[in-house]
Amino acid sequence: MAQYSHGGRSAIGETRVEVSKEEPSVGGSGGAKGGSRLYEWLMQSVEKMRIGEYETQSVQQWLQDLRLKTDPECMSMLQGKSILKEKMSSSTTTKLGSNAKLDKLAASPRSDMLTVMKVRASIISVEFTKLFKRLEKDRWNHVKSNILKVACHVRSLLHEFNSSPTSPPPALYKQEEVVMQACAKLVYFIESFGPINGKKPAKAPLVEHISTLTGEFRKLIDLILSHEIHKIIHNIDNAENIATLKHSVSHLAKLGLEGDNMCSVIAKEGGVRALLGICMSSELDFAWHIALRGLATICCVPDSIAELEKANGIYCLTEILFDQSTPVSLRAEAAGVIAQVTSPLLDHCHKLHGFMENLEELIYSLTELCREAENAEYFLLGAAAIANISFIDNLACEFVKKYHTTEVFVEACKKGKGSMIFAKDQIATVFANMAAVERCRPEIVEKGGLELLLKFLQVSPVTKQRATQEVACERVLQKSAIALTRLSCIEEIANRIVAMKGRLSL
């Protein structure tokens, strides 16, 4: 990294400024051309003006203003330089904060551009928030320096992104220009006021300029994320070895945990198609687990589910579930995807393409999964999928009756697989939906579901229980009561409940 001597800083405000002709140009030999020209121009201007001979106040004011214009440029050049790969102590990291974290990411050979861009974007978003808060409270003391800092960070982000070997697509390159223009307009606008010492510039135009830059910056970040995710998906489609494929799929699945917006971007860039392509290839069965886990993570937004439909995802998942030779753990992952895309909590929940055609196979396969599951987690995934499907069509309840799913649930509770409060929530849901179908009510009673529902009514929250568990406990009580109410429509069942006095001895 080129070393910078800020001798000019200490001289500002004094009567003489010395500039050495042997000082390296701004940005060093590897810096941008604009940095070298800037240094040459400053050196020639200072020499011509003979500041030592003409010690006027206007010249000193010019030098003072010059700092505000050139320091951000120098800072941008410094941040754009590669950082030496040095290990930083934890105390140093704590003191330096987000900038130290960013430098470490840039220095790490295993860090990817997507992570670096997200960290930089987060820093800039924080600066925008601070700026808006200062304007809202009329704190003008640091507004100008804040704007220059934002401009500096934006330029550094673009410099970092453009340093990657791959060239950006035309749309992204065009958006970079738009952001730079908005950034330049904002800087020019704030500099036109001169020093803000008690003088308040017009707030509305300034806020408009900042809002424009904020909006364009968000568009730029979305394009950068799309570009980087597209590269990950390209690596999945063209992986030359197992390690590369597994790493890319795991990376994509991890990104899906960052929120709905990221899941939508992944879907639009073909992430769902790529993961399903792995699950449809018998040669890539070693990566099915992580691909299915990725699908369960990503398919929580309309864009992802729509892509799943287009790629005949229901047929693929049904085939994995129906094949009894497939390991239970793998079938449980497929059940997790089914549970995700059929969740009644989703606003866009509907009958997916291929769903009704495979409904019977799905209920049968999921029932067998619950029967064969060796632990509570696998059982929960299968039960959740059946519960969600039972909301979509009453025909599902008919198949639940046909394949004696109720008996499997009762046995699971006896063996402890269904002891989790979340599993009880799913079982109570299935029973409540079955009780709404007259032909399915006797099945619940014959297989021991009535007694199980009465036991569920005695469930109570445990002290020091998580909030999610308390909510699940409430749902178990509500759904059990609903199921018993619907079953009581049959006089014989109602009399049986009365005979048990509405409860079971523990």
Buried (B, 14 or more C-beta within 10 A) or exposed (E): EBEBEEEBEEBEEEEEBEBEEEBBBBBBEEBBEEBBEBBEEBBEEBEEBEBEEEEEEEBBEEBEEBBBEBBBBBBBBBBBBEBEEEEBEEEEEEEBEEEBBBBBBBBEEEEBBBBBBBBBBBBBBEBBEBBBEBBEEEEBEEBBBBBBBBBBBBBBBBBBBEEBEEEBEEEBEEBBEBBBEBBEEBBEBBBEBEEBEEEEBEEEEBBEBBEBBBEBBBBBBBBBBBBBBBBBBBBBEEBEEEEEBBBBBBBBBEBBEBEEEBBBBBBBBBBBBBBBBBBBEEEBBEBBBBBBBBBBBBBBBBBBBBBBBEBBBBBBBBBBBBEEEBEBEBBBBBBBBBBBBBBEEBEEBEEBBBBBEBBBBBBBBBBBBBBBBEEBBBBBBBBBBBBBBBBBBBBBBBBBBBBBBBBBBBBBBEEEBBEBBBBBBBBBBBBBBBBBBEEBBBBBBEBBBBBBBBBBBEBEBEEEEEEEBEEBBEBBBEBBBBBBEBBBEBEEBBEBBEEEEEEBEE
